[in-house]
Structure formats: structure tokens, C-alpha cells
């Protein structure tokens, strides 16, 4: 499976979508999926059958520098559950930095020079 945010990735979005994409060959039993995120515990994810992925949208801004995600699921015809664990990081310094405005985004008054004193 492919995971997002990717393993060991540093992100600035403190409200990421956690996603696990399964290949066609993996016959996931959707009701067996259990997703856990460090500091949040077990969360209810949704199963997107069309795209074969489990999704969870983080609802409160993440504050820790790193998060470990574990997904446990069962495949049709296989007794033992599969477990996949990965870690991603929040670049807190960049996540708190406001985006700089480009000149074309500023009101015209902001572009005029200040009057001399």
C-alpha cells in the first residue's frame, strides 16, 4: 500500500488527510480497518471503494513534531491481520509562518510610497 503523508515526510499542513491506497491485488475487508494516530488514538476512517483507499481527515490542528500512524486490516481469505506503520513530521516553524503576499495581491494603496515628512 501507498501511504500519505509519506513515511518520514516533513509537512507544513497541520490538518492533513491521512490516506492509505491499496493495490487491486489486495482484497481488503473494509470493516476490518483500524486506523490509529499517535496522540489521537483510534480514529474512524472512511473506505473509498472506487479508489481503493482508507481516508481520515484530521479535524484539529496537529501540534506535535511527529506522528506515527498504524493501520491494521484483514484481507479476504487470509486469517492474520496485516499491520502497516509509518511516521510523518510537522514542520511547525513553517506551518506558523504566514504566506507572504505578492504585489499583485495587495491593494493599490499598499503599493504607493509613503509621503515624505
C-alpha positions in Angstrom: 0.0 0.0 0.0 1.0 3.7 -0.5 0.6 6.0 2.5 0.1 9.7 2.7 1.7 11.7 4.2 4.6 9.5 3.1 6.8 7.8 5.5 9.4 10.3 7.0 7.9 13.2 5.1 8.0 16.7 6.7 4.8 18.6 6.0 3.5 22.0 6.9 -0.2 21.3 6.7 -1.4 20.8 10.3 -4.7 19.4 9.1 -3.6 16.7 6.7 -5.6 13.9 5.1 -4.3 10.5 6.2 -4.6 8.1 3.3 -3.7 4.5 2.5 -4.1 3.4 -1.1 -4.3 -0.3 -1.7 -3.4 -2.0 -5.0 -6.0 -4.0 -6.9 -4.3 -7.3 -5.7 -5.1 -6.5 -2.1 -8.6 -7.7 -1.2 -9.2 -5.5 1.9 -12.2 -6.2 4.1 -13.3 -2.6 4.7 -15.0 -3.4 8.0 -11.7 -4.8 9.4 -9.8 -1.5 9.0 -8.5 0.1 12.2 -6.5 3.3 11.9 -4.6 4.7 14.9 -2.7 8.0 15.0 -0.3 8.8 17.9 -1.9 11.3 20.3 -5.3 10.9 18.6 -5.8 7.2 19.2 -8.1 5.1 17.1 -9.9 7.2 14.5 -12.8 6.4 12.2 -11.7 6.4 8.7 -13.8 6.1 5.6 -13.4 3.5 2.8 -13.3 4.9 -0.7 -14.2 1.7 -2.8 -13.8 3.5 -6.1 -10.2 4.5 -5.4 -9.4 1.5 -3.0 -8.2 3.7 -0.2 -8.8 4.3 3.5 -9.1 8.0 4.4 -9.1 10.2 7.5 -9.2 13.9 7.5 -7.5 15.4 10.6 -10.0 17.8 12.2 -7.9 19.6 14.8 -4.5 21.2 14.1 -1.7 18.8 14.9 0.8 20.2 17.4 3.5 17.6 18.0 6.6 17.5 15.8 6.0 13.9 14.7 3.1 11.4 14.4 3.1 7.7 14.0 0.2 6.1 12.0 -0.7 2.5 12.2 -3.3 0.8 10.0 -4.4 -2.7 10.7 -6.6 -4.6 8.2 -7.6 -8.0 7.0 -7.6 -9.4 3.5 -10.3 -11.7 2.2 -9.1 -15.3 2.6 -6.3 -14.5 5.0 -6.7 -15.1 8.7 -3.9 -13.0 10.1 -4.3 -9.2 10.0 -1.8 -7.0 8.1 -0.2 -4.1 10.0 1.5 -1.1 8.5 3.1 1.7 10.5 4.7 4.9 9.3 5.8 8.3 10.7 5.4 11.8 9.3 6.7 15.1 10.7 5.1 18.5 11.1 7.4 21.4 10.3 6.0 23.6 13.0 8.1 26.6 12.2 7.0 26.8 8.6 3.4 25.9 9.5 3.1 29.0 11.6 4.7 31.3 9.1 2.1 33.3 7.2 2.4 33.3 3.4 3.9 36.4 2.0 1.6 38.4 -0.2 2.7 39.1 -3.8 2.5 42.7 -5.1 -0.5 41.8 -7.4 -2.4 40.5 -4.3 -2.0 43.8 -2.4 -4.5 46.7 -2.5 -3.3 49.5 -4.7 -2.9 51.8 -1.6 -0.3 49.4 -0.2 1.9 49.8 -3.2 2.1 53.6 -3.1 5.2 55.1 -1.5 4.7 56.8 1.9 4.5 60.6 1.8 7.8 62.3 2.9 7.8 64.0 6.2 
